[in-house]
């Protein structure tokens, strides 16, 4: 992932739910263009924060069995209001259905108790070696790196 849109995981219950936060800072470069006189976090970045938190939940639920956890579908995504620099987006994701290759989740992002974004996500999870056994080492490397990053984001 190029951008980590999760600053901290505050609660993690494998197989159930995750809570995380994204602090919006005026120094984030994409705010310079979106919009110059009225900077707000782009809606797609709010959706990405929800997706990244959900992916962490899937990884931990499956004990990092898969190197890839990607967004397959975003359904009924609704944005309620803008998110400005200085605000903290509180992210909550709850597993609705977890299967071997796919997980369905209910997600919500709030600021100070006010809903900013809601939706339903479907994440797919797999290993690169499933398609090409020569990629097994890449899977191992990615899983190792994700475990290390989780240690930074979630300090129990």
Residue, then its C-alpha position, 0 to 999 in steps of 0.5 A: x500500500x502506498x499510503x497508510x490511511x490508518x494512523x492507529x488501531x485502537x481496538x481489534x477483535x479477530x473475527x468480529x470488529x476493528x476500530x482505528x483512527x485517521x488524523x487529517x493533517x493540513x500537511x498531507x499533500x493531496x489536500x493542496x489540490x482538494x480544494x486549495x481554498x477549502x481543503x477536505x479529505x477526498x471521499x475516496x480516501x475516506x473509503x480507503x481508510x475504511x478498506x485498510x482497517x477492514x483489511x487489517x481485521x481480515x489479516x488478523x482473523x486469518x492469522x496472516x494466511x494471505x498476502x493479498x487483501x484487496x477491495x472487491x466491492x464497495x456497496x451503498x457507500x454514503x458520505x454525510x459531510x466533509x472531513x477537514x484538516x485537524x479532524x480525526x476520522x474514527x473508523x469501525x468495521x464489523x465482519x458480517x460474513x467471513x469465508x475462505x476467499x472473501x469477507x463481507x463487512x459493514x463499515x462506518x467513519x465518524x468524527x466526534x460521534x457524527x457519521x461521515x461515511x458508511x457502507x458495505x465492503x467485500x474484500x477478497x484475500x489470496x496469495x500470489x502463489x495461488x496463481x504462480x507458485x514461483x511467487x511464494x517467496x513474495x507472499x512470505x515477504x509481504x506477510x512478514x512486512x504486514x506483521x511488522x506494520x501491525x506492530x506499529x499500528x496496534x500497540x495493545 
